[in-house]
Amino acid sequence: MEYLVNAEEMRRCDHAATEKFQIPAVVLMERAALGLYEVVKEYWKKPAGNVLIVAGTGNNGADGIALGRLLKQAGFDVTFLVVGPEEKYSELMKRQLNIIHAFGWQHDTLFSEKEYDIIIDALFGIGLSRNLEGIYMQFVQKMNESNALKISVDIPSGIHTDTGAVMGAAFKADITVTFAYCKLGMVLYPGAEYAGKIVVKDIGITLPCFLGELPKVFTFLEKAPDLLPERKKDGNKGTFGKVLVIAGNDDMSGACLLSAEAALRAGCGMVRILTHKANREILAQKLPEAMIDVYDTKDRSGLSSQLEKGCRWADCILLGPGCGVGEETEEKLDFVIEKCEKPLVIDADGLNQIAQDSKLYQFLKKSVSEKNRAVILTPHLGEFARLAKKNVTGIKEKLLEEVKQYAEDLGCVIVCKDVRTVVCAKEKNMYLNLSGNCGMATAGSGDVLAGMITGLLAQAVKKAERLEMEKEAAFEAAIAGVYLHGLAGDAACKEKNEYSLLAGDLIRQFDLLFRKK
């Protein structure tokens, strides 16, 4: 697990490192410069080259000057360019300039049209709070026009540290070398497009520097822990959980099939599908391992009895894929929310139905609160906007805050699916997912995720001894499902490509993905 920090969290951590733990700021800066130097040497295979250091007046600029000194000493031809008025130089910036001047090297203040092999962006760090303009925008544009290897110091200049927004203009790096912890704005879009490859360098600022108040967002940057539930050697199909999948109207068998198969492939012991009678034949052919209950639209009493039977049998329930929006879906939701207490995952049209009916929302909130019930909602960004009664653009600008607030209000686990899926729960830190790729933006991918989460949840619920543990299990199953779903997409993309990848290809990757070495 790795933390993703915002500007305030990183500033607080920096301050504690120098003030409480007495690590001199100049020592941290030297370690940052050494980390940058290591990256330059790793990615620039030649023994030397022409380097342009574009430094601002603050400590980010000072990091860049310190790097330039190390490169100069190693034989590189380095141009030191400082942008901004001298009266705004930080103390560390003054010190770094004094050092290079003592070596007999000068710094420039005007951009040269000379060709460079490497450009180091050290204009602005995490403290940028307003749009780039004037000479700063001009310099960033000139730097972007170059064909040089482009490296940013800590964060690309012009990217908002907390949101990833482009502040007027931004440096487009090939590599961003960030210190201590990855910054949120470098992994959220559009900032992620400007950061390039992210390298996190340890400079001596560690977890104790947060003084007990840890960052609010975490992720898996490299290798995640084993997120799969343990398999009991003497277990049986009941040991690993029973999933009821309520999905598929008379013309949406695909969503039903994908979610049900994903639940089984994720390791649950049994799946029972409740679907429209039109889907029986294809489901029996394609997924004979599942039990199938059907209903007829004209026989509403039959639907009610099937819901009662399925909910009584199941350990957890998935409702929504391919259900459509209308009276049938409303009846299904009414039953599973009001007359059932089992852990519940709501996806797709189940969410759209709730978005249209404030009564269902209130019933759901009451069910979560009074029954202390584990509930997971899995909306994509558009569905979440409908649930929250807000526009997509506004939500994108404050994605983490919006999803977290909704999770706190409703008491559910919220999996808001986007290029960076976020998982939030009441009184929990937020998980931001970095696995996956754009090839997964295809019909049915969300159905696979919903089934996968439910299959993992079923296994966790069987081990939970108290309702509180079920809610914890729901949060963990959501995170595991999202991350593993992304890994399946990455593996499928390598086998196929970003254009021809299909949702079913994700399920076919489960075999290798879940294999224990």
C-alpha positions in Angstrom: 0.0 0.0 0.0 1.2 3.5 -0.9 -0.2 6.9 0.2 -1.2 9.6 -2.3 -0.8 13.0 -0.7 -2.3 16.4 -1.4 -0.3 19.7 -1.0 -1.3 20.3 2.6 -0.4 16.8 3.7 3.0 17.0 2.1 3.7 20.5 3.5 2.8 19.3 6.9 5.1 16.3 6.5 8.0 18.4 5.2 7.6 20.8 8.2 7.7 18.0 10.7 10.8 16.5 9.1 12.7 19.7 9.5 11.2 21.1 12.7 10.2 18.1 14.9 12.8 15.6 13.7 15.5 18.1 13.1 16.6 17.0 9.6 18.2 20.0 8.0 16.3 21.1 4.9 19.5 21.4 2.9 20.1 17.6 3.6 16.7 16.7 2.3 17.4 18.9 -0.8 20.7 17.2 -1.4 19.0 13.8 -1.2 16.4 15.0 -3.6 19.1 16.2 -6.1 20.8 12.8 -5.8 17.6 11.0 -6.5 17.0 13.2 -9.6 20.6 12.5 -10.7 20.1 8.8 -10.5 17.0 9.0 -12.7 18.9 11.1 -15.3 21.7 8.6 -15.4 19.2 5.7 -15.7 17.2 7.2 -18.6 20.0 9.1 -20.4 22.3 6.3 -21.5 25.1 8.6 -22.9 27.9 9.8 -20.6 27.1 13.5 -21.1 24.8 15.9 -22.9 23.4 19.4 -23.0 21.1 20.1 -20.1 18.7 23.0 -19.4 17.7 23.5 -15.8 14.6 25.8 -15.7 14.2 26.8 -12.1 11.7 28.9 -10.3 12.5 31.1 -7.3 11.3 28.7 -4.6 12.7 25.4 -3.1 11.6 23.4 -6.2 13.9 25.6 -8.2 16.6 25.0 -5.7 16.2 21.3 -6.1 16.8 21.8 -9.8 19.9 24.0 -9.3 21.3 21.3 -7.0 20.7 18.7 -9.6 22.4 20.9 -12.2 25.5 21.1 -10.0 25.7 17.3 -9.8 25.3 16.9 -13.6 27.9 19.6 -14.2 30.4 17.9 -12.0 29.7 14.6 -13.9 30.6 16.2 -17.2 27.3 17.4 -18.6 27.0 20.8 -20.2 24.5 22.5 -18.0 22.6 25.8 -18.5 21.1 27.2 -15.3 18.0 29.3 -16.0 16.2 31.0 -13.1 12.7 32.5 -13.8 11.3 35.1 -11.5 12.4 38.2 -9.6 15.4 38.0 -7.3 13.6 39.4 -4.3 11.4 36.2 -4.3 14.3 33.8 -4.0 13.9 31.4 -1.1 16.7 31.0 1.3 17.6 27.6 0.0 17.5 28.9 -3.6 20.0 31.6 -2.6 22.2 29.0 -1.0 22.2 26.8 -4.1 22.9 29.7 -6.4 25.8 30.7 -4.1 27.2 27.2 -4.4 27.2 27.2 -8.2 28.6 30.7 -8.3 31.5 29.6 -6.0 32.3 26.9 -8.6 32.5 29.7 -11.1 29.2 28.9 -12.9 26.6 31.6 -13.6 22.9 31.4 -14.1 20.8 33.0 -16.9 17.4 34.7 -16.7 16.5 34.6 -20.4 15.5 31.5 -22.4 18.1 30.5 -25.0 17.0 28.9 -28.3 19.9 26.4 -28.0 19.2 22.7 -28.6 19.1 20.6 -25.5 19.3 16.9 -24.9 17.6 17.1 -21.4 15.2 19.7 -20.0 14.6 19.7 -16.2 11.4 21.4 -15.1 11.9 22.9 -11.7 9.7 25.9 -12.1 6.9 25.2 -9.6 6.4 22.6 -7.0 3.3 21.6 -5.0 2.6 25.1 -3.8 1.2 26.5 -7.1 -2.2 28.0 -6.5 -3.0 30.0 -9.6 -2.9 29.7 -13.3 0.4 30.2 -15.2 0.6 33.3 -17.2 3.0 35.8 -18.7 6.7 34.7 -18.8 6.0 31.4 -16.9 3.4 30.3 -19.5 5.8 31.3 -22.3 8.7 29.3 -20.8 6.5 26.2 -20.3 5.3 26.4 -23.9 8.9 26.7 -25.2 10.0 23.7 -23.0 7.1 21.6 -24.4 8.2 22.3 -28.0 11.6 20.8 -27.4 12.4 17.2 -28.5 14.6 16.8 -25.4 14.1 14.2 -22.7 11.8 16.1 -20.3 12.0 15.5 -16.5 9.9 17.3 -13.9 11.0 17.9 -10.3 8.4 16.7 -7.8 5.3 17.6 -10.0 5.0 19.0 -13.5 4.8 22.8 -13.4 1.2 23.9 -14.0 -0.5 20.8 -12.6 -2.6 21.3 -9.5 -1.3 19.0 -6.7 -4.7 18.0 -5.3 -6.8 17.7 -8.4 -4.6 17.1 -11.5 -6.1 20.1 -13.2 -4.1 22.0 -15.8 -3.6 25.6 -14.5 -3.6 27.5 -17.7 -0.7 25.5 -19.1 1.5 22.7 -17.9 4.9 21.1 -18.6 4.5 17.7 -20.3 7.1 15.5 -18.8 8.5 12.2 -20.0 9.4 11.4 -16.4 8.4 13.0 -13.1 10.6 12.4 -10.1 8.7 13.0 -6.9 9.9 12.9 -3.4 8.7 10.8 -0.4 5.2 10.2 -1.6 3.3 10.4 -4.9 1.1 13.4 -5.3 -2.6 13.1 -6.1 -2.5 15.5 -9.0 0.1 13.3 -10.8 -2.3 10.3 -11.0 -5.6 12.0 -11.5 -6.4 13.1 -15.0 -5.5 15.2 -16.8 -2.4 15.6 -14.6 -1.5 11.9 -15.2 -1.0 12.7 -18.9 1.5 15.4 -18.1 3.5 13.4 -15.5 4.7 10.6 -17.7 6.5 7.9 -15.9 6.4 8.5 -12.1 9.4 7.7 -10.0 9.1 8.1 -6.2 12.4 8.8 -4.4 12.9 8.3 -0.7 14.7 11.4 0.7 14.2 10.7 4.4 10.7 11.9 4.9 8.8 8.9 6.4 5.5 8.0 8.0 6.3 9.4 11.5 6.5 12.8 9.8 2.7 12.8 9.4 2.5 13.0 13.3 -0.2 10.3 13.5 -2.5 12.0 10.9 -2.0 9.8 7.9 -3.0 10.8 4.4 -6.6 10.2 3.4 -5.9 8.4 0.1 -4.0 5.2 -0.6 -3.3 3.0 -3.6 -1.1 0.2 -4.9 1.7 1.7 -7.0 3.8 -1.4 -7.7 3.0 -4.8 -6.2 -0.1 -5.1 -4.1 -0.4 -7.5 -1.2 -2.3 -10.8 -1.9 -5.9 -9.6 -2.0 -7.5 -13.0 -2.6 -9.4 -14.6 0.2 -7.8 -17.7 1.7 -9.1 -21.0 0.5 -9.7 -23.6 3.2 -8.3 -26.9 2.2 -11.3 -28.7 3.7 -13.9 -26.3 2.4 -16.9 -27.1 0.3 -19.1 -25.0 -2.1 -21.0 -23.7 0.9 -17.8 -22.6 2.6 -17.0 -20.1 -0.1 -20.3 -18.4 -0.3 -23.6 -18.3 -2.2 -24.3 -15.4 -4.6 -27.8 -14.5 -5.9 -27.5 -12.5 -9.1 -30.7 -10.6 -10.0 -30.0 -9.5 -13.5 -31.1 -9.4 -17.1 -34.5 -8.4 -18.5 -35.9 -10.0 -21.7 -33.3 -8.5 -24.0 -30.2 -8.2 -21.8 -28.9 -11.7 -21.2 -25.2 -10.6 -21.7 -25.0 -8.5 -18.6 -26.5 -11.3 -16.6 -24.1 -13.9 -18.0 -20.9 -11.8 -17.5 -21.7 -10.8 -13.9 -22.7 -14.3 -12.9 -19.6 -16.0 -14.5 -17.3 -13.3 -12.9 -18.7 -14.1 -9.5 -18.1 -17.8 -9.9 -14.6 -17.2 -11.4 -13.8 -15.0 -8.5 -14.1 -18.0 -6.2 -17.5 -18.1 -4.7 -19.0 -21.5 -4.2 -22.4 -21.2 -5.9 -24.3 -18.7 -8.0 -28.1 -18.6 -8.4 -29.4 -16.4 -11.2 -32.8 -14.7 -11.1 -33.7 -13.5 -14.5 -36.4 -13.1 -17.1 -37.5 -16.4 -18.6 -36.2 -15.3 -22.1 -32.7 -15.8 -20.8 -33.0 -19.3 -19.5 -31.8 -21.2 -22.5 -28.7 -19.1 -23.3 -27.6 -19.1 -19.6 -28.1 -22.8 -19.3 -25.9 -23.3 -22.4 -23.2 -20.8 -21.6 -23.0 -21.2 -17.8 -24.3 -24.6 -16.7 -22.5 -24.2 -13.3 -25.1 -21.7 -12.2 -28.6 -22.4 -10.9 -31.3 -20.5 -12.8 -34.6 -19.1 -11.6 -36.8 -17.3 -14.0 -39.9 -15.1 -13.9 -42.5 -13.9 -16.4 -43.2 -10.2 -16.6 -46.9 -11.0 -16.7 -46.7 -13.0 -13.4 -45.7 -10.5 -10.7 -46.5 -12.9 -7.9 -44.0 -15.4 -9.4 -41.3 -12.7 -9.3 -42.1 -12.0 -5.6 -41.8 -15.7 -4.6 -38.6 -16.2 -6.6 -37.1 -13.1 -4.8 -38.0 -14.5 -1.5 -36.5 -17.9 -2.2 -33.3 -16.5 -3.7 -32.7 -14.0 -0.9 -33.3 -16.7 1.8 -30.8 -19.0 0.1 -28.0 -16.4 -0.6 -25.1 -15.2 1.5 -25.0 -12.0 -0.6 -26.8 -10.4 -3.5 -26.0 -8.6 -6.7 -28.8 -6.6 -8.3 -28.9 -4.5 -11.4 -26.9 -5.6 -14.5 -29.2 -5.5 -17.5 -32.4 -5.1 -15.5 -33.6 -2.0 -17.2 -35.4 0.8 -15.4 -39.1 0.3 -14.6 -41.6 -1.4 -12.4 -39.9 -4.8 -12.3 -36.6 -3.3 -11.2 -38.4 -1.1 -8.6 -40.1 -4.3 -7.2 -36.8 -6.1 -7.0 -35.1 -3.2 -5.2 -38.1 -2.8 -2.8 -37.8 -6.5 -1.8 -34.0 -6.7 -1.4 -33.8 -3.4 0.5 -36.8 -3.7 2.8 -37.3 -7.5 3.3 -33.7 -8.7 3.2 -30.7 -8.0 5.4 -28.0 -9.8 3.4 -25.0 -7.9 2.1 -25.9 -6.3 -1.2 -24.2 -5.0 -4.3 -26.2 -2.7 -6.5 -25.0 -1.9 -10.1 -26.1 -0.4 -13.4 -29.9 -0.1 -13.7 -30.4 -0.8 -10.0 -28.6 2.5 -9.5 -30.5 4.3 -12.2 -33.7 3.2 -10.6 -32.6 4.6 -7.2 -31.6 7.8 -8.9 -35.1 8.2 -10.2 -36.9 7.3 -6.9 -36.1 9.3 -3.8 -38.2 6.8 -1.8 -35.8 3.9 -2.7 -32.9 6.1 -1.7 -34.4 6.7 1.7 -35.3 3.0 2.1 -31.7 2.1 1.3 -30.3 4.6 3.8 -32.6 3.3 6.5 -31.7 -0.3 5.7 -27.9 0.5 6.0 -28.4 2.4 9.2 -30.9 0.4 11.1 -29.7 -3.1 10.0 -26.0 -2.1 10.0 -26.0 -3.6 6.6 -23.1 -4.0 4.2 -24.1 -2.4 0.9 -21.8 -1.6 -2.1 -22.9 0.7 -4.9 -20.9 0.5 -8.2 -21.8 3.5 -10.4 -19.8 4.8 -13.3 -19.3 8.5 -13.3 -22.6 9.3 -15.2 -24.6 7.0 -12.8 -23.0 8.6 -9.8 -23.9 12.1 -11.1 -27.5 11.0 -11.4 -27.4 9.5 -7.9 -25.9 12.7 -6.4 -28.1 15.0 -8.5 -25.0 16.8 -9.8 -23.4 17.3 -13.2 -20.5 15.2 -14.3 -18.1 18.1 -14.9 -18.6 19.4 -11.4 -18.0 15.9 -9.9 -14.8 15.4 -12.0 -13.4 18.6 -10.6 -13.8 17.3 -7.0 -14.1 13.6 -7.6 -12.7 12.4 -4.3 -14.6 14.9 -2.1 -17.9 14.2 -3.9 -17.7 10.4 -3.7 -16.5 10.5 -0.1 -19.3 12.8 1.0 -21.9 10.5 -0.7 -20.5 7.5 1.1 -20.6 9.3 4.4 -24.2 10.4 3.9 -25.5 7.0 2.8 -23.3 4.8 4.8 -22.5 2.5 1.9 -19.3 1.5 0.1 -19.2 3.5 -3.1 -17.2 2.3 -6.1 -17.2 5.2 -8.5 -15.9 3.9 -11.8 -13.8 6.1 -14.1 -10.3 6.1 -15.6 -9.3 6.4 -11.9 -11.8 4.4 -9.9 -12.3 5.6 -6.3 -13.6 3.4 -3.5 -15.0 5.2 -0.5 -16.7 4.1 2.7 -17.9 5.9 5.9 -15.1 6.7 8.2 -12.5 5.1 6.0 -9.6 6.3 4.0 -10.2 6.4 0.3 -8.7 4.0 -2.2 -7.7 5.3 -5.7 -7.1 2.6 -8.3 -4.2 2.8 -10.7 -4.5 -0.5 -12.5 -6.4 -0.9 -15.8 -6.3 0.7 -19.2 -8.6 2.4 -21.8 -9.3 -0.9 -23.6 -11.5 -1.7 -20.6 -13.9 1.1 -21.7 -16.1 -1.5 -23.4 -19.6 -2.8 -22.9 -19.9 -5.4 -20.1 -16.7 -4.4 -18.3 -18.7 -3.0 -15.4 -20.8 -6.2 -15.2 -17.6 -8.2 -14.8 -16.5 -5.9 -12.0 -19.8 -6.1 -10.2 -19.8 -9.9 -10.3 -16.2 -10.1 -9.3 -16.8 -7.8 -6.2 -19.8 -9.9 -5.2 -17.9 -13.2 -5.6 -15.1 -11.9 -3.3 -17.7 -10.5 -0.9 -19.5 -13.8 -0.6 -16.3 -15.5 0.5 -15.5 -12.8 3.0 -19.0 -12.8 4.4 -18.7 -16.5 5.2 -15.8 -15.7 7.5 -17.3 -12.7 9.2 -18.5 -13.3 12.7 -20.3 -10.0 13.3 -22.2 -7.4 11.2 -19.4 -4.9 11.7 -17.0 -7.4 10.1 -19.4 -7.7 7.1 -19.1 -4.0 6.5 -15.3 -4.1 6.7 -15.4 -7.1 4.4 -17.5 -5.1 1.9 -14.9 -2.3 1.8 -12.0 -4.8 1.3 -13.9 -6.8 -1.3 -14.6 -3.6 -3.3 -10.9 -2.6 -3.2 -9.7 -6.1 -4.1 -12.3 -6.4 -6.9 -11.4 -3.0 -8.5 -7.7 -3.6 -8.3 -7.8 -7.2 -9.6 -10.3 -6.2 -12.3 -7.8 -3.6 -13.5 -4.9 -6.2 -13.5 -7.1 -8.5 -15.5 -7.6 -5.7 -18.0 -3.9 -5.0 -18.2 -3.2 -8.7 -18.8 -5.9 -8.9 -21.5 -4.6 -5.8 -23.1 -1.1 -7.3 -23.5 -2.7 -10.4 -25.0 -5.1 -8.5 -27.2 -4.8 -4.7 -27.5 -6.7 -1.6 -26.4 -9.0 -1.6 -29.4 -10.3 -5.2 -29.6 -10.5 -6.1 -25.9 -13.9 -7.4 -24.8 -15.4 -7.8 -21.3 -15.2 -11.5 -21.6 -11.5 -11.3 -22.1 -11.2 -10.0 -18.6 -12.8 -13.1 -17.1 -10.5 -15.3 -19.2 -7.5 -13.7 -17.4 -8.7 -14.8 -14.0 -7.1 -18.2 -14.4 -3.5 -16.8 -14.4 -4.3 -13.8 -12.2 -5.5 -15.9 -9.3 -3.0 -18.6 -9.7 -1.0 -19.1 -6.4 2.7 -19.6 -6.9 
